[in-house]
Amino acid sequence: MNAFPETFGNAPILFAHSPKWEYRRDRDDPHTARYIPARMLTSLRPGKDFIILPGNSESVREFAKFCTAILGIERRQILYTSGTNYQIATDARIELVETLSRLVPQESAILPYAPTPSTVRLAQALGLRLIGENESWLRRFGTKAVLHRSAIPEKRPRGLPHIVDPNIPTPRGYLAVDREELALAQKKLSDAGVKRMLLKPVSGSSGEGIREVVACSDLSSYLFDLGPVVLEERLEIDRVDGAMLSPSIQYIGRGLGPVSDQVMDGHSHTGNRYPSHATLEQQAALADAAGRLVDWMRPVGPGGFDAVISGGKPYIVDVNAGRCTAAHPALFFRSRYAPQALCEVWKPKPNMSVFDIWHQLRRKGLAFMPGKDEWGVFPLYWLRGMKAQLIALGGSAEEMRVLREGTEALL
């Protein structure tokens, strides 16, 4: 397993995190154009990497100011666009090519959130290597659909493969592109004795669009708002201390990160915890399945696999291929500043400024000062009035409990 972020070597990285174009339709998450670029600020190596941010957000600028003050990131490493377009790479190509060409060394590489057409064009304009997949790869593997066969084989999207390695455990399920195929998928699972199912859009993230159905559910009016779906068996998930065991593993290229646990609120991802509460044997089985997947897919950029533990066995339930996941910033931060620490990440409501929460954490002796402290809490990203993630780092379960409870009392 390659450590994060040493995967990049010594080359400077330009973080240009444009959200996927389809995310603009997510009414439940109207801030993707601002927080997806900004959550990589704490991943910058001081004096080395660069980041492009939307300049029309005071919350983004405030968090950038915090990172320059606390992490030692230089102001020249942060470049702002006008924020006119939904994707920052579009604005950067129009507004910043001359500046970027002067500042960013030619041996640098661009790490996008996902290799959208706008980030591809920006990389071409700058003559820089893009750490991401090409269009052909994304059509083949950049979707949850690869986990399941099609209910009607002749309707399978052209060029879409499916997992054929029997050593990669997945729930029973089928891909459906329309109502006819969805009805047949439901019938096949029902006939196989599956009574509880999950309907999951293949392009969603963070639990978007997932709904539970039973064998007799009426799906005849389903609109396919988010495109094709998979209908799969809803597994009974094992629990530890009352929490569902839902481990996850991230990758960059062929390098795998450590196994962490997803912290879930229903079907929505709210954070991560490391080390995983899965047994070492279960973690090894998941890492083996993930290794088989990356050997099959041969990615060059970032991604991840989500799993659940059911009946003591890990099952791959989600493929987040061709993009950075919400867990990547935490893995980068922990690897750089506290590689031996336990960590937990969660999403509070950022109702105060990042400087206010930092002051409160320091006043209570809970703040993690990178390069100085061995334990504490740090704002992984904090955009007032929008989105935030806190990361707690400690040496024991008791320290983690104290940090979490102490921090929550401040919010």
Disulfide bonds with the S-S distance in Angstrom:
none
